[in-house]
Amino acid sequence: MGRKRSSYSKGMSAEKKVKRGLEGKGWLVRQSEGSRGPYDLYAMRGGRKILVQVKSGTASTSRSEVRKLRSAARRKSAKGLVIRVRGKETRSRFVY
């Protein structure tokens, strides 16, 4: 029987998957320190910036998290993006 993965390891795996996907599309991506702030990834390409909050599995994005992401995006003149990774499925939505 396999071991259950922690929420933290699932989250880190989802962040790495999203990071690789963005890099494959030409974005320069940096991971946020400790991923405890309003965004997990900071992506740049051609003068455009995106702050990305990655959610894995059944984790949901609270209104407070969306508000904090919007605020950070405004301060950095960036777009705010929430990406949900569930298995092989990935869904995204801009929140700012």
TAQUICOR-V546037 format. One record per pair of residues at least 24 apart in sequence whose ideal C-beta (glycine too) atoms are under 10 Angstrom apart, sorted by sequence separation. I is the first residue (numbers start at 1). J is the second residue. If there is no record, write none. Layout:
# TAQUICOR-V546037
i=I j=J
i=I j=J
This chain:
# TAQUICOR-V546037
i=11 j=35
i=19 j=43
i=49 j=73
i=51 j=75
i=60 j=84
i=72 j=96
i=15 j=40
i=16 j=41
i=18 j=43
i=27 j=52
i=51 j=76
i=59 j=84
i=70 j=95
i=71 j=96
i=14 j=40
i=15 j=41
i=38 j=64
i=39 j=65
i=50 j=76
i=52 j=78
i=58 j=84
i=59 j=85
i=69 j=95
i=70 j=96
i=8 j=35
i=38 j=65
i=49 j=76
i=51 j=78
i=52 j=79
i=53 j=80
i=54 j=81
i=55 j=82
i=56 j=83
i=57 j=84
i=59 j=86
i=66 j=93
i=69 j=96
i=12 j=40
i=22 j=50
i=38 j=66
i=49 j=77
i=50 j=78
i=51 j=79
i=52 j=80
i=53 j=81
i=54 j=82
i=55 j=83
i=56 j=84
i=57 j=85
i=58 j=86
i=67 j=95
i=11 j=40
i=38 j=67
i=39 j=68
i=40 j=69
i=48 j=77
i=49 j=78
i=50 j=79
i=51 j=80
i=52 j=81
i=53 j=82
i=54 j=83
i=55 j=84
i=56 j=85
i=57 j=86
i=66 j=95
i=67 j=96
i=22 j=52
i=38 j=68
i=39 j=69
i=42 j=72
i=47 j=77
i=48 j=78
i=49 j=79
i=50 j=80
i=51 j=81
i=52 j=82
i=53 j=83
i=54 j=84
i=55 j=85
i=56 j=86
i=57 j=87
i=65 j=95
i=66 j=96
i=37 j=68
i=38 j=69
i=48 j=79
i=50 j=81
i=51 j=82
i=52 j=83
i=53 j=84
i=54 j=85
i=55 j=86
i=56 j=87
i=37 j=69
i=38 j=70
i=61 j=93
i=19 j=52
i=38 j=71
i=39 j=72
i=50 j=83
i=18 j=52
i=38 j=72
i=39 j=73
i=42 j=76
i=44 j=78
i=61 j=95
i=19 j=54
i=37 j=72
i=38 j=73
i=43 j=78
i=18 j=54
i=42 j=78
i=43 j=79
i=54 j=90
i=55 j=91
i=15 j=52
i=17 j=54
i=38 j=75
i=39 j=76
i=15 j=53
i=16 j=54
i=18 j=56
i=43 j=81
i=54 j=92
i=15 j=54
i=17 j=56
i=39 j=78
i=14 j=54
i=32 j=72
i=41 j=81
i=52 j=92
i=13 j=54
i=14 j=55
i=15 j=56
i=39 j=80
i=12 j=54
i=14 j=56
i=38 j=80
i=39 j=81
i=41 j=83
i=53 j=95
i=11 j=54
i=13 j=56
i=14 j=57
i=39 j=82
i=40 j=83
i=11 j=55
i=12 j=56
i=50 j=94
i=51 j=95
i=11 j=56
i=14 j=59
i=51 j=96
i=10 j=56
i=11 j=57
i=50 j=96
i=9 j=56
i=10 j=57
i=8 j=56
i=11 j=59
i=7 j=56
i=10 j=59
i=7 j=57
i=5 j=57
i=7 j=59
i=22 j=81
i=22 j=83
i=21 j=83
i=18 j=81
i=21 j=85
i=18 j=83
i=17 j=83
i=18 j=84
i=18 j=85
i=15 j=83
i=17 j=85
i=14 j=83
i=16 j=85
i=21 j=90
i=14 j=84
i=15 j=85
i=14 j=85
i=17 j=88
i=13 j=85
i=14 j=86
i=18 j=90
i=17 j=90
i=11 j=85
i=18 j=92
i=10 j=85
i=14 j=90
